[in-house]
Amino acid sequence: MPVPPGWEWLNDLPDEWEAPPELQSPTPYPEVNLAIQLLSCDFLGFEVRAQIGRFVSEEALYGMWFVAAVETAGWDMQKKAQLREVPMEQARIVYEAWEKLDSIGELDAPDEVLLQRRTAATAALTSTLQEAADLFTRMRAENWSSPAG
């Protein structure tokens, strides 16, 4: 669909990710439902659970910051749109890492191979959660604007 002149920056935004059905409940927030799904997994250890908690906390802090700053920061429409997409983009990235880990249980392979793959995928998920939480923190710091602008 063509965009109006001056709005070409819309073409540079990442495609909006539509959360899959399993992330659309029990809450209306896919990132929260993703955390619930992750925490419901019976084989994730303390380290990954700690990163899940940090992901949830940093995403919530990002949301609070965005809502408080969006009207007073003086951002243009492009900046607002880019910042608004950060939580869903990070949820997508974490979900993809989770899918890789979750799919290992469906493989037909020797136990030692499954363990190696699950260990690697768990480390990747932990790292992805940490990177997402770090990004939320960094985005708030780099885009901080006082109400005066």
Contact map, one row per residue, 1 for C-alpha under 8 A:
11100000000000000000000000000000000000000000000000000000000000000000000000000000000000000000000000000000000000000000000000000000000000000000000000000
11110000000000000000000000000000000000000000000000000000000000000000000000000000000000000000000000000000000000000000000000000000000000000000000000000
11111011010000000000000000000000000000000000000000000000000000000000000000000000000000000000000000000000000000000000000000000000000000000000000000000
01111111000000000000000000000000000000000000000000000000000000000000000000000000000000000000000000000000000000000000000000000000000000000000000000000
00111111000000000000000000000000000000000000000000000000000000000000000000000000000000000000000000000000000000000000000000000000000000000000000000000
00011111100000000000000000000000000000000000000000000000000000000000000000000000000000000000000000000000000000000000000000000000000000000000000000000
00111111110000000000000000000000000000000000000000000000000000000000000000000000000000000000000000000000000000000000000000000000000000000000000000000
00111111111100000000000000000000000000000000000000000000000000000000000000000000000000000000000000000000000000000000000000000000000000000000000000000
00000111111110000000000000000000000000000000000000000000000000000000000000000100000000000000000000000000000000000000000000000000000000000000000000000
00100011111110000000000000000000000000000000000000000000000000000000000000000100000000000000000000000000000000000000000000000000000000000000000000000
00000001111111000000000000000000000000000000000000000000000000000000000000000000000000000000000000000000000000000000000000000000000000000000000000000
00000001111111000000000000000000000000000000000000000000000000000000000000000000000000000000000000000000000000000000000000000000000000000000000000000
00000000111111100000000000000000000000000000000000000000000000000000000000000000110000000000000000000000000000000000000000000000000000000000000000000
00000000001111110000000000000000000000000000000000000000000000000000000000000000000000000000000000000000000000000000000000000000000000000000000000000
00000000000011111000000000000000000000000000000000000000000000000000000000000000000000000000000000000000000000000000000000000000000000000000000000000
00000000000001111100000000000000000000000000000000000000000000000000000000000000000010011000000000000000000000000000000000000000000000000000000000000
00000000000000111110000000000000000000000000000000000000000000000000000000000000000000011001000000000000000000000000000000000000000000000000000000000
00000000000000011111000000000000000000000000000000000000000000000000000000000000000000000000000000000000000000000000000000000000000000000000000000000
00000000000000001111111100000100000000000000000000000000000000000000000000000000000000000001000000000000000000000000000000000000000000000000000000000
00000000000000000111111100000000000000000000000000000000000000000000000000000000000000000000000000000000000000000000000000000000000000000000000000000
00000000000000000011111110000000000000000000000000000000000000000000000000000000000000000000000000000000000000000000000000000000000000000000000000000
00000000000000000011111110000000000000000000000000000000000000000000000000000000000000000000000000000000000000000000000000000000000000000000000000000
00000000000000000011111111001110110000000000000000000000000000000000000000000000000000000000000000000000000000000000000000000000000000000000000000000
00000000000000000011111111111100100000000000000000000000000000000000000000000000000000000000000000000000000000000000000000000000000000000000000000000
00000000000000000000111111111100100000000000000000000000000000000000000000000000000000000000000000000000000000000000000000000000000000000000000000000
00000000000000000000001111110000100000000000000000000000000000000000000000000000000000000000000000000000000000000000000000000000000000000000000000000
00000000000000000000000111111101100000000000000000000000000000000000000000000000000000000000000000000000000000000000000000000000000000000000000000000
00000000000000000000000111111100000000000000000000000000000000000000000000000000000000000000000000000000000000000000000000000000000000000000000000000
00000000000000000000001110111111100000000000000000000000000000000000000000000000000000000000000000000000000000000000000000000000000000000000000000000
00000000000000000010001110111111110000000000000000000000000000000000000000000000000000010010000000000000000000000000000000000000000000000000000000000
00000000000000000000001000001111111000000000000000000001000000000000000000000000000000110010000000000000000000000000000000000000000000000000000000000
00000000000000000000000000101111111100000000000000000001000000000000000000000000000000000000000000000000000000000000000000000000000000000000000000000
00000000000000000000001111101111111110000000000000000000000000000000000000000000000000000000000000000000000000000000000000000000000000000000000000000
00000000000000000000001000000111111111000000000000000000000000000000000000000000000000000010001000000000000000000000000000000000000000000000000000000
00000000000000000000000000000011111111100000000000011001000000000000000000000000000000000000000000000000000000000000000000000000000000000000000000000
00000000000000000000000000000001111111110000000000000000000000000000000000000000000000000000000000000000000000000000000000000000000000000000000000000
00000000000000000000000000000000111111111000000000000000000000000000000000000000000000000000000000000000000000000000000000000000000000000000000000000
00000000000000000000000000000000011111111001000000010000000000000000000000000000000000000000000001000000000000000000000000000000000000000000000000000
00000000000000000000000000000000001111111101000010010000000000000000000000000000000000000000000000000000000000000000000000000000000000000000000000000
00000000000000000000000000000000000111111100000000000000000000000000000000000000000000000000000000000000000000000000000000000000000000000000000000000
00000000000000000000000000000000000011111111000000000000000000000000000000000000000000000000000000000000000000000000000000000000000000000000000000000
00000000000000000000000000000000000000111111000000000000000000000000000000000000000000000000000000000000000000000000000000000000000000000000000000000
00000000000000000000000000000000000000001111100000000000000000000000000000000000000000000000000000000000000000000000000000000000000000000000000000000
00000000000000000000000000000000000001101111110110000000000000000000000000000000000000000000000000000000000000000000000001000000000000000000000000000
00000000000000000000000000000000000000000011111110000000000000000000000000000000000000000000000000000000000000000000000000000000000000000000000000000
00000000000000000000000000000000000000000001111111000000000000000000000000000000000000000000000000000000000000000000000000000000000000000000000000000
00000000000000000000000000000000000000000000111111100000000000000000000000000000000000000000000000000000000000000000000000000100000000000000000000000
00000000000000000000000000000000000000000001111111110000000000000000000000000000000000000000000000000000000000000000000001001100000000000000000000000
00000000000000000000000000000000000000100001111111111000000000000000000000000000000000000000000000000000000000000000000000000000000000000000000000000
00000000000000000000000000000000000000000000011111111100000000000000000000000000000000000000000000000000000000000000000000000000000000000000000000000
00000000000000000000000000000000000000000000001111111110000000000000000000000000000000000000000000000000000000000000000000000100110000000000000000000
00000000000000000000000000000000001001100000000111111111000000000000000000000000000000000000000000000000000000000000000000000000100000000000000000000
00000000000000000000000000000000001000000000000011111111100000000000000000000000000000000000000000000000000000000000000000000000000000000000000000000
00000000000000000000000000000000000000000000000001111111110000000000000000000000000000000000000000000000000000000000000000000000110010000000000000000
00000000000000000000000000000000000000000000000000111111111000000000000000000000000000000000000000000000000000000000000000000000110110000000000000000
00000000000000000000000000000011001000000000000000011111111100000000000000000000000000000000000000000000000000000000000000000000000000000000000000000
00000000000000000000000000000000000000000000000000001111111110000000000000000000000000000000000000000000000000000000000000000000000000000000000000000
00000000000000000000000000000000000000000000000000000111111111000000000000000000000000000000000000000000000000000000000000000000000011011000000000000
00000000000000000000000000000000000000000000000000000011111111100000000000000000000000100000000000000000000000000000000000000000000010010000000000000
00000000000000000000000000000000000000000000000000000001111111110000000000000000000000000000000000000000000000000000000000000000000000000000000000000
00000000000000000000000000000000000000000000000000000000111111111000000000000000000000000000000000000000000000000000000000000000000000000000000000000
00000000000000000000000000000000000000000000000000000000011111111100000000000000000000000000000000000000000000000000000000000000000000011001000000000
00000000000000000000000000000000000000000000000000000000001111111110000000000000000000000000000000000000000000000000000000000000000000000000000000000
00000000000000000000000000000000000000000000000000000000000111111111000000000000000000000000000000000000000000000000000000000000000000000000000000000
00000000000000000000000000000000000000000000000000000000000011111111100000000000000000000000000000000000000000000000000000000000000000000001000000000
00000000000000000000000000000000000000000000000000000000000001111111110000000000001100000000000000000000000000000000000000000000000000000000000000000
00000000000000000000000000000000000000000000000000000000000000111111111000000000000000000000000000000000000000000000000000000000000000000000000000000
00000000000000000000000000000000000000000000000000000000000000011111111100000000000000000000000000000000000000000000000000000000000000000000000000000
00000000000000000000000000000000000000000000000000000000000000001111111110000000000000000000000000000000000000000000000000000000000000000000000011100
00000000000000000000000000000000000000000000000000000000000000000111111111100001000000000000000000000000000000000000000000000000000000000000000000000
00000000000000000000000000000000000000000000000000000000000000000011111111000000000000000000000000000000000000000000000000000000000000000000000000000
00000000000000000000000000000000000000000000000000000000000000000001111111000000000000000000000000000000000000000000000000000000000000000000000001111
00000000000000000000000000000000000000000000000000000000000000000000111111100000000000000000000000000000000000000000000000000000000000000000000011111
00000000000000000000000000000000000000000000000000000000000000000000011111110000000000000000000000000000000000000000000000000000000000000000000000001
00000000000000000000000000000000000000000000000000000000000000000000010011111111000000000000000000000000000000000000000000000000000000000000000000000
00000000000000000000000000000000000000000000000000000000000000000000000001111111000000000000000000000000000000000000000000000000000000000000000000000
00000000000000000000000000000000000000000000000000000000000000000000000000111111100000000000000000000000000000000000000000000000000000000000000000000
00000000110000000000000000000000000000000000000000000000000000000000000000111111110000000000000000000000000000000000000000000000000000000000000000000
00000000000000000000000000000000000000000000000000000000000000000000000000111111111000000000000000000000000000000000000000000000000000000000000000000
00000000000000000000000000000000000000000000000000000000000000000000010000111111111100000000000000000000000000000000000000000000000000000000000000000
00000000000010000000000000000000000000000000000000000000000000000000000000001111111110000000000000000000000000000000000000000000000000000000000000000
00000000000010000000000000000000000000000000000000000000000000000000000000000111111111000000000000000000000000000000000000000000000000000000000000000
00000000000000000000000000000000000000000000000000000000000000000100000000000011111111000000000000000000000000000000000000000000000000000000000000000
00000000000000000000000000000000000000000000000000000000000000000100000000000001111111100000000000000000000000000000000000000000000000000000000000000
00000000000000010000000000000000000000000000000000000000000000000000000000000000111111111000000000000000000000000000000000000000000000000000000000000
00000000000000000000000000000000000000000000000000000000000000000000000000000000011111111100000000000000000000000000000000000000000000010000000000000
00000000000000000000000000000010000000000000000000000000001000000000000000000000000111111110000000000000000000000000000000000000000000010000000000000
00000000000000011000000000000110000000000000000000000000000000000000000000000000000011111111000000000000000000000000000000000000000000000000000000000
00000000000000011000000000000000000000000000000000000000000000000000000000000000000011111111100000000000000000000000000000000000000000000000000000000
00000000000000000000000000000000000000000000000000000000000000000000000000000000000001111111110000000000000000000000000000000000000100000000000000000
00000000000000000000000000000110010000000000000000000000000000000000000000000000000000111111111000000000000000000000000000000000000000000000000000000
00000000000000001010000000000000000000000000000000000000000000000000000000000000000000011111111100000000000000000000000000000000000000000000000000000
00000000000000000000000000000000000000000000000000000000000000000000000000000000000000001111111110000000000000000000000000000001000000000000000000000
00000000000000000000000000000000000000000000000000000000000000000000000000000000000000000111111111000000000000000000000000001001100100000000000000000
00000000000000000000000000000000010000000000000000000000000000000000000000000000000000000011111111100000000000000000000000000000000000000000000000000
00000000000000000000000000000000000000000000000000000000000000000000000000000000000000000001111111110000000000000000000000000000000000000000000000000
00000000000000000000000000000000000000000000000000000000000000000000000000000000000000000000111111111000000000000000000010011001000000000000000000000
00000000000000000000000000000000000001000000000000000000000000000000000000000000000000000000011111111100000000000000000000001000000000000000000000000
00000000000000000000000000000000000000000000000000000000000000000000000000000000000000000000001111111110000000000000000000000000000000000000000000000
00000000000000000000000000000000000000000000000000000000000000000000000000000000000000000000000111111111000000000000000010000000000000000000000000000
00000000000000000000000000000000000000000000000000000000000000000000000000000000000000000000000011111111100000000000010011001000000000000000000000000
00000000000000000000000000000000000000000000000000000000000000000000000000000000000000000000000001111111100000000000000000000000000000000000000000000
00000000000000000000000000000000000000000000000000000000000000000000000000000000000000000000000000111111111000000000000000000000000000000000000000000
00000000000000000000000000000000000000000000000000000000000000000000000000000000000000000000000000011111111000000100110000000000000000000000000000000
00000000000000000000000000000000000000000000000000000000000000000000000000000000000000000000000000001111111000000100000000000000000000000000000000000
00000000000000000000000000000000000000000000000000000000000000000000000000000000000000000000000000000011111100000000000000000000000000000000000000000
00000000000000000000000000000000000000000000000000000000000000000000000000000000000000000000000000000011111110000100000000000000000000000000000000000
00000000000000000000000000000000000000000000000000000000000000000000000000000000000000000000000000000000011111000000000000000000000000000000000000000
00000000000000000000000000000000000000000000000000000000000000000000000000000000000000000000000000000000001111101100000000000000000000000000000000000
00000000000000000000000000000000000000000000000000000000000000000000000000000000000000000000000000000000000111111100000000000000000000000000000000000
00000000000000000000000000000000000000000000000000000000000000000000000000000000000000000000000000000000000011111110000000000000000000000000000000000
00000000000000000000000000000000000000000000000000000000000000000000000000000000000000000000000000000000000001111111000000000000000000000000000000000
00000000000000000000000000000000000000000000000000000000000000000000000000000000000000000000000000000000000011111111100000000000000000000000000000000
00000000000000000000000000000000000000000000000000000000000000000000000000000000000000000000000000000001101011111111110000000000000000000000000000000
00000000000000000000000000000000000000000000000000000000000000000000000000000000000000000000000000000000000000111111111000000000000000000000000000000
00000000000000000000000000000000000000000000000000000000000000000000000000000000000000000000000000000000000000011111111100000000000000000000000000000
00000000000000000000000000000000000000000000000000000000000000000000000000000000000000000000000000000001000000001111111110000000000000000000000000000
00000000000000000000000000000000000000000000000000000000000000000000000000000000000000000000000000001001000000000111111111000000000000000000000000000
00000000000000000000000000000000000000000000000000000000000000000000000000000000000000000000000000000000000000000011111111100000000000000000000000000
00000000000000000000000000000000000000000000000000000000000000000000000000000000000000000000000000000000000000000001111111110000000000000000000000000
00000000000000000000000000000000000000000000000000000000000000000000000000000000000000000000000010011000000000000000111111111000000000000000000000000
00000000000000000000000000000000000000000001000100000000000000000000000000000000000000000000000000001000000000000000011111111100000000000000000000000
00000000000000000000000000000000000000000000000000000000000000000000000000000000000000000000000000000000000000000000001111111110000000000000000000000
00000000000000000000000000000000000000000000000000000000000000000000000000000000000000000000000010000000000000000000000111111111000000000000000000000
00000000000000000000000000000000000000000000000100000000000000000000000000000000000000000000010011001000000000000000000011111111100000000000000000000
00000000000000000000000000000000000000000000001100100000000000000000000000000000000000000000000000000000000000000000000001111111110000000000000000000
00000000000000000000000000000000000000000000000000000000000000000000000000000000000000000000000000000000000000000000000000111111111000000000000000000
00000000000000000000000000000000000000000000000000000000000000000000000000000000000000000000110010000000000000000000000000011111111100000000000000000
00000000000000000000000000000000000000000000000000110110000000000000000000000000000000000000010000000000000000000000000000001111111110000000000000000
00000000000000000000000000000000000000000000000000100110000000000000000000000000000000000000000000000000000000000000000000000111111111000000000000000
00000000000000000000000000000000000000000000000000000000000000000000000000000000000000000000000000000000000000000000000000000011111111100000000000000
00000000000000000000000000000000000000000000000000000010000000000000000000000000000000000100010000000000000000000000000000000001111111110000000000000
00000000000000000000000000000000000000000000000000000110011000000000000000000000000000000000000000000000000000000000000000000000111111111000000000000
00000000000000000000000000000000000000000000000000000000010000000000000000000000000000000000000000000000000000000000000000000000011111111100000000000
00000000000000000000000000000000000000000000000000000000000000000000000000000000000000000000000000000000000000000000000000000000001111111110000000000
00000000000000000000000000000000000000000000000000000000011001000000000000000000000001100000000000000000000000000000000000000000000111111111000000000
00000000000000000000000000000000000000000000000000000000010001000000000000000000000000000000000000000000000000000000000000000000000011111111100000000
00000000000000000000000000000000000000000000000000000000000000000000000000000000000000000000000000000000000000000000000000000000000001111111110000000
00000000000000000000000000000000000000000000000000000000000000000000000000000000000000000000000000000000000000000000000000000000000000111111111000000
00000000000000000000000000000000000000000000000000000000000001001000000000000000000000000000000000000000000000000000000000000000000000011111111100000
00000000000000000000000000000000000000000000000000000000000000000000000000000000000000000000000000000000000000000000000000000000000000001111111100000
00000000000000000000000000000000000000000000000000000000000000000000000000000000000000000000000000000000000000000000000000000000000000000111111100000
00000000000000000000000000000000000000000000000000000000000000000000000000000000000000000000000000000000000000000000000000000000000000000011111110000
00000000000000000000000000000000000000000000000000000000000000000000000000000000000000000000000000000000000000000000000000000000000000000001111111000
00000000000000000000000000000000000000000000000000000000000000000000100010000000000000000000000000000000000000000000000000000000000000000000001111111
00000000000000000000000000000000000000000000000000000000000000000000100110000000000000000000000000000000000000000000000000000000000000000000000111111
00000000000000000000000000000000000000000000000000000000000000000000100110000000000000000000000000000000000000000000000000000000000000000000000011111
00000000000000000000000000000000000000000000000000000000000000000000000110000000000000000000000000000000000000000000000000000000000000000000000011111
00000000000000000000000000000000000000000000000000000000000000000000000111000000000000000000000000000000000000000000000000000000000000000000000011111
